[in-house]
Amino acid sequence: MVVLDLEAEQVHQLNPTASFIWQRCDGQRTVAKIVDELASSFDVDPNTAREAVIAALRRLDELGLLDHPRE
């Protein structure tokens, strides 16, 4: 999967795990839900899935690709 960041004029190519996580960043799913879905879909233990989700979300956020809900 490729994500185009028009504002930064950058293209980001995501690996399968990051793509899976990206597709679930819909503002409705919690981190815990994404972890559960990743663990079951990729047949990995929950701790490994959690680490992968946290790392991917941090990186996507660092790149400015995630919107944050406004309070």
Beta strands, then each sheet from edge to edge (+ up, - down):
strand 1: 2-5
strand 2: 10-13
sheet 1: 1+ 2-
end
